[in-house]
Amino acid sequence: MFRFLRELFTGDDLLKESFDATAEMLTADFKMFSESVRTLRHSDTADLKFDIFAADKKINKFEREVRRKVFAHLAVAHPVDVAPGLILISVVSDVERIGDYTKNIAELAQAHPSPLHGYLFEEKLTDVEQKITDRFKQVAEAFAKSDEELATRLMSEHRDISNWCDSVVNQIIIGPTEGLMVGHAVVLALYVRFIKRVWAHLTNIASSVVNPFPRIGYRYKDIKDK
């Protein structure tokens, strides 16, 4: 179904422009995420290599533009052509939310300018950060190529990371965690919560490739929880 809708995107100038803008927004999200994580986790200062807050505003502007173009398409579309626009509206919302969470991570770096260490969670946290980095690239590929097999696999991998993030936050709340000061614990818990949401919104985008519109953001029925 998504491959068919993707073909419709290329046949309508407004939808094609919206599709291309959405892909561009996802690329911007990845750049913002990488920089915010670098600043929070590996920098002695809160200095950013580029203005993430300005980049977030640009993504918000992109979202409004995509909505405007999709609305213009829907205003004149034949009923059978409505689905592509609705899918794009859903996807662009997820992309915008990823931008918000990467901005939140940058704000944590400003509040905690020294490198954030994960303490007993450090090894797994580093692994999760790499998995999210990889997922940005994989989701972008699945979306651009309408790769249902890749998108289905990405959806099936969601639960493990989500559960781990929840367990870390719960452990910090229950505490005390040896060597972890209160301020550091708060920042670490928020960071883990933010990366969980980034992971979830990336999964939502992958779901748009394989799920019908009503199930975007939900598990594909043929996928069994691990």
WOGISUL-V376639 format. One record per residue. N is the residue number from 1. PSI is psi in whole degrees, 0 to 359 (* if undefined). OMEGA is omega in whole degrees, -180 to 180 (NA if undefined). Layout:
# WOGISUL-V376639
<<N & PSI & OMEGA> <N & PSI & OMEGA>>
This chain:
# WOGISUL-V376639
<<1 & 314 & -178> <2 & 323 & 179> <3 & 320 & 177> <4 & 316 & 180> <5 & 324 & 178> <6 & 322 & 177> <7 & 325 & 176> <8 & 324 & 179> <9 & 315 & -175> <10 & 345 & -180> <11 & 357 & 180> <12 & 121 & -175> <13 & 317 & -178> <14 & 317 & -180> <15 & 323 & 178> <16 & 317 & 177> <17 & 321 & 180> <18 & 318 & 179> <19 & 314 & -180> <20 & 321 & 179> <21 & 322 & 179> <22 & 317 & 177> <23 & 321 & 178> <24 & 320 & 178> <25 & 321 & -180> <26 & 323 & 176> <27 & 318 & 178> <28 & 320 & 177> <29 & 315 & -178> <30 & 317 & 179> <31 & 317 & 179> <32 & 317 & -179> <33 & 313 & -178> <34 & 317 & -178> <35 & 320 & -180> <36 & 320 & 178> <37 & 318 & 178> <38 & 314 & -177> <39 & 317 & -178> <40 & 319 & -168> <41 & 337 & -170> <42 & 6 & -177> <43 & 145 & 177> <44 & 355 & 179> <45 & 173 & 176> <46 & 13 & -178> <47 & 138 & 178> <48 & 147 & 179> <49 & 341 & 174> <50 & 167 & -175> <51 & 97 & -179> <52 & 326 & -178> <53 & 323 & 175> <54 & 322 & 178> <55 & 322 & 178> <56 & 320 & 177> <57 & 324 & 178> <58 & 320 & 178> <59 & 319 & 177> <60 & 321 & 178> <61 & 319 & 177> <62 & 315 & -179> <63 & 316 & 179> <64 & 322 & 179> <65 & 317 & 179> <66 & 317 & 178> <67 & 317 & -179> <68 & 316 & -178> <69 & 320 & 178> <70 & 319 & 178> <71 & 318 & 179> <72 & 322 & 177> <73 & 313 & -177> <74 & 332 & -178> <75 & 334 & -177> <76 & 1 & -173> <77 & 148 & 167> <78 & 146 & -177> <79 & 326 & -178> <80 & 342 & -178> <81 & 10 & -177> <82 & 323 & -173> <83 & 315 & -179> <84 & 319 & 180> <85 & 319 & 179> <86 & 321 & 178> <87 & 316 & -180> <88 & 320 & 179> <89 & 318 & 178> <90 & 313 & -177> <91 & 316 & -177> <92 & 331 & 176> <93 & 318 & 177> <94 & 318 & 180> <95 & 318 & 179> <96 & 321 & 180> <97 & 324 & 176> <98 & 318 & 177> <99 & 320 & 179> <100 & 316 & -178> <101 & 325 & 176> <102 & 326 & 174> <103 & 319 & 178> <104 & 322 & 178> <105 & 319 & 177> <106 & 324 & 177> <107 & 325 & 175> <108 & 320 & 179> <109 & 324 & 178> <110 & 324 & 179> <111 & 337 & -177> <112 & 77 & -172> <113 & 338 & 177> <114 & 157 & -178> <115 & 134 & 180> <116 & 116 & 178> <117 & 145 & -177> <118 & 0 & -179> <119 & 230 & -175> <120 & 347 & 179> <121 & 1 & -169> <122 & 312 & -175> <123 & 312 & -179> <124 & 324 & 180> <125 & 318 & 178> <126 & 319 & 178> <127 & 318 & 180> <128 & 319 & 178> <129 & 319 & 179> <130 & 321 & 179> <131 & 322 & 178> <132 & 319 & 176> <133 & 314 & 178> <134 & 323 & -176> <135 & 324 & 176> <136 & 311 & -178> <137 & 318 & -178> <138 & 319 & 179> <139 & 318 & 178> <140 & 319 & 179> <141 & 314 & -180> <142 & 319 & -179> <143 & 314 & -176> <144 & 325 & -174> <145 & 2 & -176> <146 & 43 & -175> <147 & 96 & -176> <148 & 324 & 180> <149 & 314 & 179> <150 & 316 & -179> <151 & 319 & 179> <152 & 318 & 178> <153 & 318 & 180> <154 & 320 & 179> <155 & 322 & -178> <156 & 340 & -177> <157 & 1 & -172> <158 & 318 & -167> <159 & 320 & -175> <160 & 312 & -178> <161 & 318 & 179> <162 & 315 & -180> <163 & 321 & 179> <164 & 315 & 179> <165 & 317 & 178> <166 & 320 & -178> <167 & 323 & 179> <168 & 312 & 180> <169 & 317 & 180> <170 & 320 & 179> <171 & 320 & 179> <172 & 321 & 179> <173 & 314 & -179> <174 & 315 & 176> <175 & 188 & -9> <176 & 149 & 176> <177 & 123 & -173> <178 & 128 & 176> <179 & 1 & -175> <180 & 109 & 179> <181 & 159 & -175> <182 & 310 & -179> <183 & 317 & 179> <184 & 319 & -180> <185 & 319 & 179> <186 & 313 & -179> <187 & 317 & -180> <188 & 316 & 180> <189 & 317 & 178> <190 & 318 & -180> <191 & 313 & -180> <192 & 321 & 178> <193 & 319 & -179> <194 & 318 & -179> <195 & 331 & 174> <196 & 318 & -179> <197 & 322 & 175> <198 & 314 & 178> <199 & 317 & -178> <200 & 318 & -179> <201 & 327 & 174> <202 & 320 & 177> <203 & 321 & 177> <204 & 318 & 180> <205 & 318 & 177> <206 & 323 & -178> <207 & 335 & 180> <208 & 341 & -179> <209 & 329 & -173> <210 & 339 & -176> <211 & 149 & 169> <212 & 161 & -173> <213 & 315 & -178> <214 & 339 & -177> <215 & 9 & 176> <216 & 130 & -178> <217 & 358 & 179> <218 & 164 & -179> <219 & 139 & 174> <220 & 131 & -170> <221 & 333 & -178> <222 & 355 & -180> <223 & 130 & 179> <224 & 137 & 177> <225 & 139 & 177> <226 & * & NA>>
